Amino acid sequence: MSRKVLIAGNWKMNGLIKGSQALAKEIALATKSLKPQAEVLVCPPFTLLTTVKKALRGSRVMLGAQDCHMEEKGAHTGDVSPYMLKDAGCDYVILGHSERRTDHKESSALVKAKAESALKAGLKVIICVGETLDERNKGKALSVTEKQVKDSLPDGATASNTVIAYEPVWAIGTGKTATPQDAQEVHAHIRKVLAQKLSKSVATRMRILYGGSMKPQNASELLNEEDIDGGLIGGASLKAEDFMTIVSKAK
Ligand code: PEP
């Protein structure tokens, strides 16, 4: 079963209008000259969504946000609803990133509620899961990610509206990458869990991205693994050349 590779850039809390316009334009231009073997997505901070949307105009690069609230609107100072993201031109929203699970104490139940609201608003969701180093060292990588997938997956998830991102916490922003074999083991396990929870047919078609210090030098070997269907890229997505080199490695 061939799944279309998705390469998504998570800009995190980086970027001001000027530099981000240039970065988005470079990515848009470079994507035009690549064969469409991969879907390309950039997820800037909220303040840059409109700017980046404009800079991407006419290209096939999609726009995503990094989080949303679970409610449609109301008294939630500082929050942004999925309907606002849709209105701003977003296609995707990343949910349950480990930085949000840690910094904002987000539980899988909250991630699930946010994801269900995002799907209702017409967004696609990228649900992040992954174990800490301590959990891996205790042999719990599979059980921890399994529980996060089961508890975070929204009702109504399909292969076209939901993507899973396996991001071992110890590999995010650290320069340490999971070996392709270790990553593949977890990805295959996640696919098994999806088959139990949804159906074999949905699990076979749902994309599972790897995230955690993916860069031009290690992208090929990771993307060559059978159950790795793309990447969620943090640091390396802030340089157009690095990001596009990763996109060019898509199967
Ligand atoms: C991420 O933030 O999702 C991520 C994978 O970051 P990095 O590529 O910098 O490890």
py3Dmol code that shows the C-alpha trace and the ligand (Angstrom):
import py3Dmol

protein = """\
ATOM      1  CA  MET A   1       0.000   0.000   0.000  1.00  0.00           C
ATOM      2  CA  SER A   2       1.557   3.290  -0.996  1.00  0.00           C
ATOM      3  CA  ARG A   3       0.872   6.203   1.296  1.00  0.00           C
ATOM      4  CA  LYS A   4       1.678   9.697   0.092  1.00  0.00           C
ATOM      5  CA  VAL A   5       4.633  11.042   2.062  1.00  0.00           C
ATOM      6  CA  LEU A   6       3.932  14.158   4.144  1.00  0.00           C
ATOM      7  CA  ILE A   7       6.783  16.465   5.153  1.00  0.00           C
ATOM      8  CA  ALA A   8       5.599  18.985   7.735  1.00  0.00           C
ATOM      9  CA  GLY A   9       7.612  21.872   9.157  1.00  0.00           C
ATOM     10  CA  ASN A  10       6.927  22.847  12.763  1.00  0.00           C
ATOM     11  CA  TRP A  11       8.333  26.342  13.129  1.00  0.00           C
ATOM     12  CA  LYS A  12       7.494  26.372  16.854  1.00  0.00           C
ATOM     13  CA  MET A  13       7.836  29.838  18.473  1.00  0.00           C
ATOM     14  CA  ASN A  14      10.154  31.193  15.796  1.00  0.00           C
ATOM     15  CA  GLY A  15       9.869  33.893  13.180  1.00  0.00           C
ATOM     16  CA  LEU A  16       8.870  37.484  12.577  1.00  0.00           C
ATOM     17  CA  ILE A  17       6.931  38.704   9.557  1.00  0.00           C
ATOM     18  CA  LYS A  18       9.877  39.691   7.366  1.00  0.00           C
ATOM     19  CA  GLY A  19      12.013  36.571   7.585  1.00  0.00           C
ATOM     20  CA  SER A  20       8.996  34.274   7.511  1.00  0.00           C
ATOM     21  CA  GLN A  21       7.688  35.729   4.269  1.00  0.00           C
ATOM     22  CA  ALA A  22      11.038  35.025   2.666  1.00  0.00           C
ATOM     23  CA  LEU A  23      11.212  31.489   4.114  1.00  0.00           C
ATOM     24  CA  ALA A  24       7.694  30.622   2.947  1.00  0.00           C
ATOM     25  CA  LYS A  25       8.331  32.052  -0.531  1.00  0.00           C
ATOM     26  CA  GLU A  26      11.536  30.056  -0.883  1.00  0.00           C
ATOM     27  CA  ILE A  27       9.731  26.848   0.128  1.00  0.00           C
ATOM     28  CA  ALA A  28       6.851  27.620  -2.249  1.00  0.00           C
ATOM     29  CA  LEU A  29       9.214  28.239  -5.156  1.00  0.00           C
ATOM     30  CA  ALA A  30      11.375  25.201  -4.486  1.00  0.00           C
ATOM     31  CA  THR A  31       8.298  22.964  -4.210  1.00  0.00           C
ATOM     32  CA  LYS A  32       7.195  23.982  -7.712  1.00  0.00           C
ATOM     33  CA  SER A  33      10.290  22.467  -9.273  1.00  0.00           C
ATOM     34  CA  LEU A  34       9.987  19.163  -7.360  1.00  0.00           C
ATOM     35  CA  LYS A  35       7.981  16.215  -8.594  1.00  0.00           C
ATOM     36  CA  PRO A  36       4.868  15.932  -6.417  1.00  0.00           C
ATOM     37  CA  GLN A  37       5.969  12.779  -4.612  1.00  0.00           C
ATOM     38  CA  ALA A  38       5.465  14.437  -1.254  1.00  0.00           C
ATOM     39  CA  GLU A  39       2.883  16.680   0.334  1.00  0.00           C
ATOM     40  CA  VAL A  40       4.497  19.708   1.941  1.00  0.00           C
ATOM     41  CA  LEU A  41       3.114  21.538   4.976  1.00  0.00           C
ATOM     42  CA  VAL A  42       4.409  24.436   7.049  1.00  0.00           C
ATOM     43  CA  CYS A  43       3.132  25.230  10.538  1.00  0.00           C
ATOM     44  CA  PRO A  44       4.164  28.723  11.647  1.00  0.00           C
ATOM     45  CA  PRO A  45       3.089  30.430  14.869  1.00  0.00           C
ATOM     46  CA  PHE A  46      -0.414  31.978  14.954  1.00  0.00           C
ATOM     47  CA  THR A  47       0.869  35.520  14.300  1.00  0.00           C
ATOM     48  CA  LEU A  48       2.363  34.467  10.967  1.00  0.00           C
ATOM     49  CA  LEU A  49      -0.492  32.382   9.549  1.00  0.00           C
ATOM     50  CA  THR A  50      -1.924  35.136   7.346  1.00  0.00           C
ATOM     51  CA  THR A  51       1.483  36.320   6.162  1.00  0.00           C
ATOM     52  CA  VAL A  52       2.616  32.802   5.314  1.00  0.00           C
ATOM     53  CA  LYS A  53      -0.707  31.991   3.635  1.00  0.00           C
ATOM     54  CA  LYS A  54      -0.161  34.940   1.288  1.00  0.00           C
ATOM     55  CA  ALA A  55       3.449  33.985   0.630  1.00  0.00           C
ATOM     56  CA  LEU A  56       2.381  30.429  -0.311  1.00  0.00           C
ATOM     57  CA  ARG A  57      -0.315  31.581  -2.736  1.00  0.00           C
ATOM     58  CA  GLY A  58      -0.202  29.696  -6.042  1.00  0.00           C
ATOM     59  CA  SER A  59       1.909  26.856  -4.611  1.00  0.00           C
ATOM     60  CA  ARG A  60       0.856  23.426  -3.358  1.00  0.00           C
ATOM     61  CA  VAL A  61       2.433  23.970   0.058  1.00  0.00           C
ATOM     62  CA  MET A  62      -0.212  23.608   2.753  1.00  0.00           C
ATOM     63  CA  LEU A  63      -0.628  25.660   5.924  1.00  0.00           C
ATOM     64  CA  GLY A  64      -1.030  24.380   9.458  1.00  0.00           C
ATOM     65  CA  ALA A  65      -1.102  25.670  13.029  1.00  0.00           C
ATOM     66  CA  GLN A  66       0.585  24.232  16.105  1.00  0.00           C
ATOM     67  CA  ASP A  67      -2.353  24.008  18.505  1.00  0.00           C
ATOM     68  CA  CYS A  68      -5.977  25.036  18.973  1.00  0.00           C
ATOM     69  CA  HIS A  69      -8.614  25.272  21.693  1.00  0.00           C
ATOM     70  CA  MET A  70     -11.400  22.696  21.872  1.00  0.00           C
ATOM     71  CA  GLU A  71     -14.233  25.253  21.846  1.00  0.00           C
ATOM     72  CA  GLU A  72     -15.546  27.087  18.818  1.00  0.00           C
ATOM     73  CA  LYS A  73     -15.497  30.528  20.514  1.00  0.00           C
ATOM     74  CA  GLY A  74     -15.987  32.242  23.849  1.00  0.00           C
ATOM     75  CA  ALA A  75     -14.265  33.443  26.996  1.00  0.00           C
ATOM     76  CA  HIS A  76     -10.861  31.793  26.608  1.00  0.00           C
ATOM     77  CA  THR A  77      -8.336  34.600  26.729  1.00  0.00           C
ATOM     78  CA  GLY A  78      -5.226  33.914  24.709  1.00  0.00           C
ATOM     79  CA  ASP A  79      -6.632  30.861  22.950  1.00  0.00           C
ATOM     80  CA  VAL A  80      -7.404  30.279  19.266  1.00  0.00           C
ATOM     81  CA  SER A  81     -10.260  28.128  18.038  1.00  0.00           C
ATOM     82  CA  PRO A  82     -10.046  25.621  15.182  1.00  0.00           C
ATOM     83  CA  TYR A  83     -12.705  27.628  13.329  1.00  0.00           C
ATOM     84  CA  MET A  84     -10.393  30.660  13.450  1.00  0.00           C
ATOM     85  CA  LEU A  85      -7.595  28.532  12.025  1.00  0.00           C
ATOM     86  CA  LYS A  86      -9.831  27.330   9.221  1.00  0.00           C
ATOM     87  CA  ASP A  87     -10.862  30.944   8.606  1.00  0.00           C
ATOM     88  CA  ALA A  88      -7.175  31.937   8.403  1.00  0.00           C
ATOM     89  CA  GLY A  89      -6.648  29.374   5.642  1.00  0.00           C
ATOM     90  CA  CYS A  90      -5.208  26.450   7.599  1.00  0.00           C
ATOM     91  CA  ASP A  91      -5.450  22.910   6.291  1.00  0.00           C
ATOM     92  CA  TYR A  92      -3.921  21.175   9.330  1.00  0.00           C
ATOM     93  CA  VAL A  93      -3.356  21.596  13.039  1.00  0.00           C
ATOM     94  CA  ILE A  94      -0.672  19.838  15.101  1.00  0.00           C
ATOM     95  CA  LEU A  95      -2.056  18.587  18.435  1.00  0.00           C
ATOM     96  CA  GLY A  96      -0.468  16.975  21.476  1.00  0.00           C
ATOM     97  CA  HIS A  97       3.111  17.972  20.680  1.00  0.00           C
ATOM     98  CA  SER A  98       5.315  16.894  23.595  1.00  0.00           C
ATOM     99  CA  GLU A  99       6.201  20.523  24.271  1.00  0.00           C
ATOM    100  CA  ARG A 100       2.496  21.228  24.858  1.00  0.00           C
ATOM    101  CA  ARG A 101       2.017  18.021  26.840  1.00  0.00           C
ATOM    102  CA  THR A 102       4.920  19.151  29.076  1.00  0.00           C
ATOM    103  CA  ASP A 103       4.684  22.959  29.151  1.00  0.00           C
ATOM    104  CA  HIS A 104       0.884  23.111  29.333  1.00  0.00           C
ATOM    105  CA  LYS A 105       0.181  19.781  31.037  1.00  0.00           C
ATOM    106  CA  GLU A 106      -1.994  18.679  28.119  1.00  0.00           C
ATOM    107  CA  SER A 107      -3.495  15.229  28.638  1.00  0.00           C
ATOM    108  CA  SER A 108      -4.393  12.777  25.897  1.00  0.00           C
ATOM    109  CA  ALA A 109      -8.074  13.352  26.767  1.00  0.00           C
ATOM    110  CA  LEU A 110      -7.656  17.056  26.035  1.00  0.00           C
ATOM    111  CA  VAL A 111      -5.771  16.314  22.817  1.00  0.00           C
ATOM    112  CA  LYS A 112      -8.658  14.044  21.742  1.00  0.00           C
ATOM    113  CA  ALA A 113     -11.243  16.758  22.509  1.00  0.00           C
ATOM    114  CA  LYS A 114      -9.238  19.357  20.582  1.00  0.00           C
ATOM    115  CA  ALA A 115      -8.834  16.964  17.661  1.00  0.00           C
ATOM    116  CA  GLU A 116     -12.570  16.242  17.498  1.00  0.00           C
ATOM    117  CA  SER A 117     -13.304  19.963  17.462  1.00  0.00           C
ATOM    118  CA  ALA A 118     -10.657  20.544  14.768  1.00  0.00           C
ATOM    119  CA  LEU A 119     -12.156  17.812  12.580  1.00  0.00           C
ATOM    120  CA  LYS A 120     -15.602  19.414  12.998  1.00  0.00           C
ATOM    121  CA  ALA A 121     -14.112  22.723  11.866  1.00  0.00           C
ATOM    122  CA  GLY A 122     -12.858  21.017   8.703  1.00  0.00           C
ATOM    123  CA  LEU A 123      -9.178  20.806   9.622  1.00  0.00           C
ATOM    124  CA  LYS A 124      -6.957  17.751   9.350  1.00  0.00           C
ATOM    125  CA  VAL A 125      -5.074  16.817  12.514  1.00  0.00           C
ATOM    126  CA  ILE A 126      -1.554  15.636  13.279  1.00  0.00           C
ATOM    127  CA  ILE A 127      -1.609  13.838  16.634  1.00  0.00           C
ATOM    128  CA  CYS A 128       1.809  13.653  18.307  1.00  0.00           C
ATOM    129  CA  VAL A 129       2.860  10.811  20.582  1.00  0.00           C
ATOM    130  CA  GLY A 130       6.189   9.602  21.940  1.00  0.00           C
ATOM    131  CA  GLU A 131       8.018   8.319  24.986  1.00  0.00           C
ATOM    132  CA  THR A 132      10.568  10.058  27.223  1.00  0.00           C
ATOM    133  CA  LEU A 133      14.115   8.742  27.571  1.00  0.00           C
ATOM    134  CA  ASP A 134      13.300   7.355  31.003  1.00  0.00           C
ATOM    135  CA  GLU A 135      10.306   5.472  29.584  1.00  0.00           C
ATOM    136  CA  ARG A 136      12.434   4.091  26.717  1.00  0.00           C
ATOM    137  CA  ASN A 137      15.175   2.996  29.114  1.00  0.00           C
ATOM    138  CA  LYS A 138      12.561   1.156  31.161  1.00  0.00           C
ATOM    139  CA  GLY A 139      11.388  -0.705  28.046  1.00  0.00           C
ATOM    140  CA  LYS A 140       8.098   1.198  27.909  1.00  0.00           C
ATOM    141  CA  ALA A 141       8.386   2.911  24.491  1.00  0.00           C
ATOM    142  CA  LEU A 142       5.708   0.727  22.885  1.00  0.00           C
ATOM    143  CA  SER A 143       3.268   0.732  25.795  1.00  0.00           C
ATOM    144  CA  VAL A 144       3.502   4.500  26.346  1.00  0.00           C
ATOM    145  CA  THR A 145       2.972   5.361  22.683  1.00  0.00           C
ATOM    146  CA  GLU A 146       0.181   2.774  22.429  1.00  0.00           C
ATOM    147  CA  LYS A 147      -1.701   4.400  25.315  1.00  0.00           C
ATOM    148  CA  GLN A 148      -1.200   7.889  23.905  1.00  0.00           C
ATOM    149  CA  VAL A 149      -2.504   6.812  20.496  1.00  0.00           C
ATOM    150  CA  LYS A 150      -5.534   5.047  21.980  1.00  0.00           C
ATOM    151  CA  ASP A 151      -6.391   7.969  24.292  1.00  0.00           C
ATOM    152  CA  SER A 152      -5.658  10.845  21.878  1.00  0.00           C
ATOM    153  CA  LEU A 153      -7.214   9.530  18.673  1.00  0.00           C
ATOM    154  CA  PRO A 154     -10.376  11.514  17.855  1.00  0.00           C
ATOM    155  CA  ASP A 155     -13.708   9.858  17.199  1.00  0.00           C
ATOM    156  CA  GLY A 156     -14.264  10.220  13.470  1.00  0.00           C
ATOM    157  CA  ALA A 157     -10.588   9.704  12.612  1.00  0.00           C
ATOM    158  CA  THR A 158     -10.032   8.516   9.051  1.00  0.00           C
ATOM    159  CA  ALA A 159      -6.936   7.981   6.950  1.00  0.00           C
ATOM    160  CA  SER A 160      -7.604  11.247   5.145  1.00  0.00           C
ATOM    161  CA  ASN A 161      -8.301  13.531   8.120  1.00  0.00           C
ATOM    162  CA  THR A 162      -5.815  12.208  10.699  1.00  0.00           C
ATOM    163  CA  VAL A 163      -2.046  11.763  10.726  1.00  0.00           C
ATOM    164  CA  ILE A 164      -0.023  10.357  13.629  1.00  0.00           C
ATOM    165  CA  ALA A 165       3.433  11.735  14.420  1.00  0.00           C
ATOM    166  CA  TYR A 166       5.757   9.525  16.452  1.00  0.00           C
ATOM    167  CA  GLU A 167       8.154  11.878  18.176  1.00  0.00           C
ATOM    168  CA  PRO A 168      10.352  10.334  20.868  1.00  0.00           C
ATOM    169  CA  VAL A 169      10.658  13.173  23.382  1.00  0.00           C
ATOM    170  CA  TRP A 170      14.384  12.551  23.869  1.00  0.00           C
ATOM    171  CA  ALA A 171      15.007  13.129  20.146  1.00  0.00           C
ATOM    172  CA  ILE A 172      13.201  16.467  19.811  1.00  0.00           C
ATOM    173  CA  GLY A 173      15.589  19.366  19.379  1.00  0.00           C
ATOM    174  CA  THR A 174      18.457  17.366  20.878  1.00  0.00           C
ATOM    175  CA  GLY A 175      20.283  16.271  17.743  1.00  0.00           C
ATOM    176  CA  LYS A 176      19.700  12.649  18.850  1.00  0.00           C
ATOM    177  CA  THR A 177      17.671  10.664  16.346  1.00  0.00           C
ATOM    178  CA  ALA A 178      16.005   7.303  16.806  1.00  0.00           C
ATOM    179  CA  THR A 179      17.708   4.673  14.684  1.00  0.00           C
ATOM    180  CA  PRO A 180      15.606   3.801  11.626  1.00  0.00           C
ATOM    181  CA  GLN A 181      15.082   0.331  13.150  1.00  0.00           C
ATOM    182  CA  ASP A 182      13.905   1.686  16.520  1.00  0.00           C
ATOM    183  CA  ALA A 183      11.593   4.174  14.812  1.00  0.00           C
ATOM    184  CA  GLN A 184      10.240   1.485  12.469  1.00  0.00           C
ATOM    185  CA  GLU A 185       9.501  -0.787  15.439  1.00  0.00           C
ATOM    186  CA  VAL A 186       7.342   1.892  17.076  1.00  0.00           C
ATOM    187  CA  HIS A 187       5.678   2.887  13.791  1.00  0.00           C
ATOM    188  CA  ALA A 188       4.739  -0.719  13.055  1.00  0.00           C
ATOM    189  CA  HIS A 189       3.329  -1.034  16.564  1.00  0.00           C
ATOM    190  CA  ILE A 190       1.295   2.163  16.160  1.00  0.00           C
ATOM    191  CA  ARG A 191      -0.118   0.798  12.896  1.00  0.00           C
ATOM    192  CA  LYS A 192      -1.144  -2.382  14.722  1.00  0.00           C
ATOM    193  CA  VAL A 193      -2.881  -0.303  17.407  1.00  0.00           C
ATOM    194  CA  LEU A 194      -4.678   1.723  14.708  1.00  0.00           C
ATOM    195  CA  ALA A 195      -5.866  -1.507  13.102  1.00  0.00           C
ATOM    196  CA  GLN A 196      -7.328  -2.661  16.432  1.00  0.00           C
ATOM    197  CA  LYS A 197      -8.883   0.704  17.250  1.00  0.00           C
ATOM    198  CA  LEU A 198     -10.127   1.669  13.771  1.00  0.00           C
ATOM    199  CA  SER A 199      -9.812  -1.019  11.106  1.00  0.00           C
ATOM    200  CA  LYS A 200      -7.072  -2.746   9.172  1.00  0.00           C
ATOM    201  CA  SER A 201      -8.018  -0.841   6.048  1.00  0.00           C
ATOM    202  CA  VAL A 202      -7.817   2.578   7.765  1.00  0.00           C
ATOM    203  CA  ALA A 203      -4.576   1.639   9.542  1.00  0.00           C
ATOM    204  CA  THR A 204      -2.985   0.592   6.254  1.00  0.00           C
ATOM    205  CA  ARG A 205      -3.794   3.974   4.736  1.00  0.00           C
ATOM    206  CA  MET A 206      -3.176   6.307   7.712  1.00  0.00           C
ATOM    207  CA  ARG A 207       0.141   8.141   7.634  1.00  0.00           C
ATOM    208  CA  ILE A 208       2.569   7.919  10.538  1.00  0.00           C
ATOM    209  CA  LEU A 209       5.303  10.575  10.526  1.00  0.00           C
ATOM    210  CA  TYR A 210       8.606  10.448  12.378  1.00  0.00           C
ATOM    211  CA  GLY A 211       9.785  13.529  14.265  1.00  0.00           C
ATOM    212  CA  GLY A 212      12.904  14.116  16.324  1.00  0.00           C
ATOM    213  CA  SER A 213      16.026  15.747  14.866  1.00  0.00           C
ATOM    214  CA  MET A 214      15.226  14.664  11.316  1.00  0.00           C
ATOM    215  CA  LYS A 215      17.633  16.472   9.018  1.00  0.00           C
ATOM    216  CA  PRO A 216      19.040  16.246   5.469  1.00  0.00           C
ATOM    217  CA  GLN A 217      21.709  13.768   6.626  1.00  0.00           C
ATOM    218  CA  ASN A 218      19.350  11.189   8.152  1.00  0.00           C
ATOM    219  CA  ALA A 219      16.064  11.743   6.292  1.00  0.00           C
ATOM    220  CA  SER A 220      16.594   9.117   3.578  1.00  0.00           C
ATOM    221  CA  GLU A 221      17.270   6.218   5.906  1.00  0.00           C
ATOM    222  CA  LEU A 222      14.295   7.089   8.093  1.00  0.00           C
ATOM    223  CA  LEU A 223      11.932   7.657   5.148  1.00  0.00           C
ATOM    224  CA  ASN A 224      13.018   4.350   3.605  1.00  0.00           C
ATOM    225  CA  GLU A 225      11.489   2.399   6.488  1.00  0.00           C
ATOM    226  CA  GLU A 226       8.254   0.666   5.574  1.00  0.00           C
ATOM    227  CA  ASP A 227       5.998   2.350   8.141  1.00  0.00           C
ATOM    228  CA  ILE A 228       7.560   5.828   8.158  1.00  0.00           C
ATOM    229  CA  ASP A 229       5.355   7.955   5.934  1.00  0.00           C
ATOM    230  CA  GLY A 230       7.005  11.328   6.315  1.00  0.00           C
ATOM    231  CA  GLY A 231       8.471  13.676   8.857  1.00  0.00           C
ATOM    232  CA  LEU A 232       7.518  16.343  11.344  1.00  0.00           C
ATOM    233  CA  ILE A 233      10.526  18.619  11.220  1.00  0.00           C
ATOM    234  CA  GLY A 234      11.378  21.229  13.847  1.00  0.00           C
ATOM    235  CA  GLY A 235      14.819  22.876  13.675  1.00  0.00           C
ATOM    236  CA  ALA A 236      15.584  21.849  10.098  1.00  0.00           C
ATOM    237  CA  SER A 237      12.324  23.378   8.834  1.00  0.00           C
ATOM    238  CA  LEU A 238      13.591  26.891   9.582  1.00  0.00           C
ATOM    239  CA  LYS A 239      16.115  26.781   6.743  1.00  0.00           C
ATOM    240  CA  ALA A 240      14.519  26.413   3.309  1.00  0.00           C
ATOM    241  CA  GLU A 241      17.497  24.529   1.921  1.00  0.00           C
ATOM    242  CA  ASP A 242      17.513  21.915   4.698  1.00  0.00           C
ATOM    243  CA  PHE A 243      13.743  21.533   4.664  1.00  0.00           C
ATOM    244  CA  MET A 244      13.599  21.151   0.886  1.00  0.00           C
ATOM    245  CA  THR A 245      16.459  18.642   0.935  1.00  0.00           C
ATOM    246  CA  ILE A 246      14.350  16.529   3.283  1.00  0.00           C
ATOM    247  CA  VAL A 247      11.334  16.940   0.974  1.00  0.00           C
ATOM    248  CA  SER A 248      13.461  15.795  -1.962  1.00  0.00           C
ATOM    249  CA  LYS A 249      14.226  12.520  -0.132  1.00  0.00           C
ATOM    250  CA  ALA A 250      10.574  11.493  -0.178  1.00  0.00           C
ATOM    251  CA  LYS A 251      10.051   8.028  -1.683  1.00  0.00           C
TER     252      LYS A 251
END
"""
ligand_1 = """\
10
PEP
C 9.319 18.888 16.503
O 9.284 19.947 17.090
O 8.262 18.354 16.193
C 10.626 18.322 16.168
C 10.684 17.127 15.687
O 11.736 19.111 16.398
P 13.246 18.824 15.899
O 13.170 18.401 14.451
O 13.955 20.122 16.073
O 13.779 17.735 16.751
"""
view = py3Dmol.view(width=600, height=400)
view.addModel(protein, "pdb")
view.setStyle({"model": 0}, {"cartoon": {"style": "trace"}})
view.addModel(ligand_1, "xyz")
view.setStyle({"model": 1}, {"stick": {}})
view.zoomTo()
view.show()
